[in-house]
Amino acid sequence: MNFYVMTLFPEMIEQGMNTSIIGRAIAKGLITLETINIRDYSVTGNGRIDDYPYGGGAGMVMQAEPVCRAYEELIHRMEGSRPKKELEAEICTAPEISPEQTLECGEMRKSAVPPRLIYLTPQGRVFNQKMALELANEKDLIFLCGHYEGIDERVLDAIVTDQVSIGDYVLTGGELPSMVMMDAIARMVPGVLSNADSGQSESFSDGLLEYPQYSRPEIWRGQAVPPVLLSGHHGNVDRWRRNQSLLRTLKTRPELLETVAFDKADRKFLLDVLNNRSGYSLTEEQKDFLGKLLAFCHES
C-alpha cells in the first residue's frame, strides 16, 4: 500500500505517521508514505498558494494551479517508477492524444486509470470501517488536504475521485483526517498488525461495537474479571463476548443493530435482556427500540 499526501504541512503528516504500529509498518516496507508540499508549486514562486474568493466573503481560497501542478508532477513520477509491462498495458488501452492537444488538469497521457484521489472535506461521504476495507484493496491512494476556506472547485472537479469526511465537524485542515484514514486503512494491510485476527475482531468488523477487554491482575481495586473469561471454555467465552457486543451496541449505537443478522442465540439473549431475565437493565427508550427491532429483524 502506497500513501501520497498533498499538503501544506508535510512535517505534520510525517511526524504523525512515523510512530507506533504504522511507523513500524513503514520501516518494514509494508506501506510507503510520501508527502508532497503544495507550496513548492506556487505560481508566484514565493510559496503563496491562496487568494481572495470571487464573490467576496471571509478567508482565503487555495488556488487551482498549485494543486494541479503538484498532482500532475506526482502522477508523472508514479508512472515513471512503475514496471514497463504495466505501463505498456495501460498505454495500449488509453485514448489517443496528439502532442498538439492541450491536456486538462489530471488528463494524463500514460494513465488510463489514475489512482484514487481523496479530498478531505466535511461535505464528503462519512468515513467508516467498510470504506477502510474497500480502500485497503487499492495499490496507491492520494490524499489532498485543504486549508483556509477550501480549494478552488475547478481543480477538485478535475482530479478528485472521492470526497470524504471523518465526521460532522470542521477542522483547520485535512491533515488530521488524512492520518485518521491512513491509520484505519493501513491496519487492513496484511502484516501490519502483529496478530492477523486483530483487525477482524474489533469494533464495526461485524457491524457491532467491540466487547469489553480485561487483563491482569484478576482483581483490581475490588473489581474482578468476569468469571467466564477465566473458565478456559472457548465456546462460552465467544458467546459472552458476542452478547457484550450486542449489549454495548444497543446502549451506545443502537442504529447499527438494524443491519445485523441475528442467530438464534443472539435473539434469545436480546429477548432475555428485553424481558429483564439477563441481569442487564435498559432504559424505556432502549426497550422500545429493541422490541421493535426484534419484531422486524431477520435471523441468519
C-alpha positions as CSV (number, residue, x, y, z in Angstrom):
1,M,0.0,0.0,0.0
2,N,1.4,3.4,-1.1
3,F,0.1,6.6,0.5
4,Y,0.7,10.0,-1.1
5,V,-0.4,13.2,0.8
6,M,-0.7,16.5,-0.9
7,T,-0.4,19.0,1.9
8,L,0.8,22.4,3.1
9,F,2.3,20.8,6.2
10,P,4.2,17.7,5.3
11,E,6.1,17.6,8.6
12,M,2.7,17.2,10.4
13,I,1.9,14.1,8.3
14,E,5.4,12.6,8.6
15,Q,5.7,13.1,12.4
16,G,2.2,11.7,13.0
17,M,2.6,8.6,10.7
18,N,6.1,7.5,11.5
19,T,5.3,6.3,15.0
20,S,3.9,3.2,16.7
21,I,2.3,0.4,14.6
22,I,2.1,2.5,11.4
23,G,5.7,3.7,11.8
24,R,6.9,0.1,12.1
25,A,4.9,-0.9,9.0
26,I,6.6,1.9,7.1
27,A,10.1,0.8,8.3
28,K,9.3,-2.8,7.2
29,G,8.2,-1.6,3.8
30,L,4.7,-2.9,4.2
31,I,3.3,0.5,3.4
32,T,5.0,3.6,2.0
33,L,4.3,7.3,2.7
34,E,5.3,10.3,0.6
35,T,4.3,13.9,1.3
36,I,4.0,16.5,-1.5
37,N,4.3,20.1,-0.3
38,I,1.8,22.1,-2.4
39,R,3.7,25.3,-1.6
40,D,6.5,24.1,-3.8
41,Y,4.2,24.5,-6.8
42,S,3.3,28.1,-6.1
43,V,2.6,30.1,-9.3
44,T,4.3,33.1,-7.8
45,G,7.4,31.2,-6.7
46,N,7.3,32.5,-3.2
47,G,5.2,29.7,-1.6
48,R,1.9,31.5,-1.7
49,I,-0.9,29.3,-2.9
50,D,-4.0,31.2,-1.8
51,D,-6.0,34.2,-2.9
52,Y,-9.2,36.1,-2.2
53,P,-12.5,34.3,-3.1
54,Y,-14.6,35.5,-6.0
55,G,-17.9,36.9,-4.8
56,G,-16.4,38.1,-1.6
57,G,-16.5,36.6,1.9
58,A,-14.2,35.9,4.8
59,G,-11.0,34.0,4.4
60,M,-8.9,32.8,1.5
61,V,-9.1,30.0,-1.0
62,M,-6.4,27.7,-2.2
63,Q,-5.7,28.3,-5.9
64,A,-6.3,25.6,-8.5
65,E,-2.9,25.8,-10.3
66,P,-0.6,24.9,-7.5
67,V,-2.7,21.9,-6.6
68,C,-2.9,20.8,-10.2
69,R,0.8,21.2,-10.7
70,A,1.6,19.1,-7.6
71,Y,-0.8,16.4,-8.8
72,E,0.5,16.2,-12.3
73,E,4.1,16.1,-11.2
74,L,3.2,13.3,-8.7
75,I,1.4,11.3,-11.4
76,H,4.3,11.6,-13.8
77,R,6.7,10.4,-11.1
78,M,4.5,7.5,-10.1
79,E,4.2,6.4,-13.8
80,G,7.9,6.6,-14.2
81,S,8.5,4.2,-11.3
82,R,6.1,1.5,-12.4
83,P,7.2,-1.6,-14.3
84,K,7.4,-1.3,-18.0
85,K,4.9,-4.1,-18.8
86,E,2.3,-2.5,-16.5
87,L,2.7,0.9,-18.2
88,E,2.5,-0.7,-21.7
89,A,-0.7,-2.4,-20.8
90,E,-2.3,0.9,-19.8
91,I,-0.9,2.8,-22.8
92,C,-2.5,0.3,-25.2
93,T,-5.9,0.9,-23.7
94,A,-5.5,4.7,-23.2
95,P,-7.2,7.1,-25.7
96,E,-5.0,8.6,-28.4
97,I,-3.9,12.2,-27.6
98,S,-1.8,14.1,-30.1
99,P,1.2,16.1,-28.9
100,E,-0.5,19.3,-30.2
101,Q,-3.5,18.8,-27.9
102,T,-3.7,20.7,-24.6
103,L,-4.3,18.5,-21.7
104,E,-6.8,19.4,-19.0
105,C,-5.6,19.1,-15.4
106,G,-5.4,15.5,-14.4
107,E,-5.8,14.1,-18.0
108,M,-2.6,12.1,-18.1
109,R,-1.3,10.6,-21.4
110,K,0.0,7.4,-19.8
111,S,-2.5,6.5,-17.1
112,A,-5.9,5.1,-18.3
113,V,-7.0,4.8,-14.7
114,P,-5.1,7.1,-12.3
115,P,-5.0,6.3,-8.6
116,R,-8.0,7.3,-6.4
117,L,-7.6,10.8,-5.0
118,I,-9.3,11.5,-1.7
119,Y,-10.2,15.1,-0.8
120,L,-10.8,15.5,2.9
121,T,-13.9,17.7,3.4
122,P,-16.9,17.9,5.8
123,Q,-19.0,17.8,2.6
124,G,-17.9,14.3,1.7
125,R,-19.2,10.8,2.5
126,V,-18.6,9.9,6.1
127,F,-15.7,7.5,6.6
128,N,-16.3,4.1,8.2
129,Q,-14.8,0.7,8.6
130,K,-16.5,-0.6,5.4
131,M,-14.8,2.2,3.4
132,A,-11.5,1.4,5.1
133,L,-11.7,-2.2,3.9
134,E,-12.6,-1.1,0.4
135,L,-9.7,1.4,0.2
136,A,-7.2,-1.2,1.6
137,N,-7.6,-3.1,-1.7
138,E,-6.1,-0.2,-3.6
139,K,-2.4,-0.2,-4.5
140,D,-2.0,3.6,-4.4
141,L,-4.0,6.3,-2.6
142,I,-3.6,10.0,-2.9
143,F,-4.9,12.4,-0.2
144,L,-5.5,16.1,-0.8
145,C,-5.5,18.2,2.4
146,G,-7.3,21.6,2.1
147,H,-7.0,24.7,4.2
148,Y,-8.5,28.1,4.7
149,E,-12.0,28.3,3.1
150,G,-11.2,25.3,0.8
151,I,-9.8,24.7,-2.6
152,D,-10.9,26.2,-6.0
153,E,-13.7,23.9,-7.1
154,R,-12.3,23.7,-10.7
155,V,-9.3,21.6,-9.7
156,L,-11.4,19.4,-7.4
157,D,-13.7,18.7,-10.4
158,A,-10.7,17.7,-12.5
159,I,-8.7,15.4,-10.2
160,V,-10.7,14.3,-7.1
161,T,-12.3,10.8,-7.2
162,D,-13.6,10.7,-3.6
163,Q,-14.7,13.4,-1.2
164,V,-14.6,12.0,2.3
165,S,-15.4,13.4,5.8
166,I,-14.4,11.8,9.2
167,G,-17.4,13.4,10.9
168,D,-19.8,16.3,11.2
169,Y,-17.5,18.9,12.4
170,V,-14.9,21.3,11.0
171,L,-11.1,21.2,11.4
172,T,-8.4,23.6,10.5
173,G,-7.2,21.4,7.7
174,G,-7.2,18.0,6.1
175,E,-4.1,16.6,7.7
176,L,-5.7,15.1,10.7
177,P,-8.5,13.4,8.7
178,S,-6.0,12.0,6.3
179,M,-4.0,10.5,9.1
180,V,-7.1,9.0,10.6
181,M,-8.0,7.4,7.3
182,M,-4.5,6.1,6.6
183,D,-4.3,4.6,10.1
184,A,-7.6,2.8,9.6
185,I,-6.7,1.6,6.1
186,A,-3.1,0.5,6.9
187,R,-4.4,-1.8,9.7
188,M,-6.2,-3.8,7.0
189,V,-2.9,-4.4,5.0
190,P,-1.5,-7.9,5.6
191,G,1.4,-7.9,8.1
192,V,0.8,-4.5,9.6
193,L,-0.9,-5.9,12.7
194,S,1.2,-8.4,14.7
195,N,-2.0,-10.5,15.3
196,A,-3.6,-11.3,12.0
197,D,-7.0,-11.7,13.8
198,S,-6.9,-8.3,15.4
199,G,-8.3,-6.3,12.5
200,Q,-11.2,-8.8,12.1
201,S,-12.4,-8.8,15.8
202,E,-12.6,-5.1,16.6
203,S,-15.5,-2.6,16.6
204,F,-17.5,-2.5,13.3
205,S,-15.8,-5.6,11.8
206,D,-19.2,-7.5,12.1
207,G,-21.4,-4.4,12.4
208,L,-21.2,-4.3,16.2
209,L,-19.1,-2.5,18.7
210,E,-16.3,-4.4,20.3
211,Y,-16.8,-6.3,23.6
212,P,-15.0,-5.2,26.9
213,Q,-11.4,-6.3,27.3
214,Y,-9.6,-7.3,30.6
215,S,-6.0,-8.0,31.6
216,R,-4.0,-8.8,34.7
217,P,-4.5,-8.6,37.7
218,E,-7.5,-10.8,38.1
219,I,-8.8,-8.4,40.8
220,W,-8.1,-4.7,40.5
221,R,-9.2,-2.4,43.3
222,G,-12.0,-4.7,44.3
223,Q,-13.3,-5.3,40.7
224,A,-12.9,-8.8,39.4
225,V,-12.6,-10.0,35.8
226,P,-15.8,-11.7,34.6
227,P,-15.5,-15.4,35.6
228,V,-16.4,-16.7,32.1
229,L,-13.1,-15.3,30.8
230,L,-11.2,-17.4,33.3
231,S,-13.1,-20.6,32.5
232,G,-10.9,-21.7,29.6
233,H,-14.2,-22.7,27.7
234,H,-13.7,-21.0,24.4
235,G,-17.3,-21.5,23.3
236,N,-18.6,-19.8,26.4
237,V,-16.1,-17.0,26.1
238,D,-17.1,-16.4,22.4
239,R,-20.8,-16.3,23.4
240,W,-20.1,-13.9,26.3
241,R,-18.2,-11.6,24.0
242,R,-20.9,-11.7,21.4
243,N,-23.5,-10.9,24.0
244,Q,-21.5,-8.0,25.3
245,S,-21.0,-6.6,21.8
246,L,-24.8,-6.8,21.2
247,L,-25.5,-5.1,24.6
248,R,-22.9,-2.4,24.1
249,T,-24.1,-1.6,20.6
250,L,-27.7,-1.5,21.8
251,K,-26.8,1.0,24.5
252,T,-24.4,3.2,22.6
253,R,-25.1,2.9,18.9
254,P,-28.4,1.1,18.5
255,E,-28.8,2.1,14.9
256,L,-26.0,-0.3,14.0
257,L,-28.2,-3.2,15.0
258,E,-30.6,-2.5,12.2
259,T,-28.1,-4.1,9.7
260,V,-27.0,-7.1,11.8
261,A,-28.3,-10.6,11.1
262,F,-29.1,-12.3,14.4
263,D,-28.7,-16.0,15.0
264,K,-30.9,-18.0,17.5
265,A,-28.5,-17.4,20.4
266,D,-28.5,-13.6,19.6
267,R,-32.2,-13.4,19.6
268,K,-32.5,-15.4,22.9
269,F,-30.0,-13.1,24.6
270,L,-31.7,-10.0,23.4
271,L,-35.2,-11.3,24.4
272,D,-33.8,-12.1,27.8
273,V,-32.5,-8.6,28.1
274,L,-35.8,-7.1,26.9
275,N,-37.8,-9.2,29.4
276,N,-35.4,-8.5,32.4
277,R,-34.2,-12.1,32.5
278,S,-30.5,-11.3,31.9
279,G,-29.4,-9.1,34.8
280,Y,-28.9,-6.2,32.4
281,S,-31.0,-3.1,32.7
282,L,-32.3,-0.9,29.8
283,T,-34.0,2.4,29.7
284,E,-37.6,2.5,28.4
285,E,-36.3,4.1,25.2
286,Q,-33.9,1.2,24.7
287,K,-36.6,-1.3,25.4
288,D,-38.9,0.3,22.9
289,F,-36.2,0.2,20.2
290,L,-35.2,-3.4,21.0
291,G,-38.8,-4.6,21.0
292,K,-39.4,-3.1,17.5
293,L,-36.1,-4.4,16.2
294,L,-36.8,-8.0,17.3
295,A,-40.3,-7.8,15.7
296,F,-38.9,-7.0,12.3
297,C,-35.3,-8.2,12.2
298,H,-34.2,-11.3,10.3
299,E,-32.3,-14.3,11.6
300,S,-29.1,-15.5,10.0
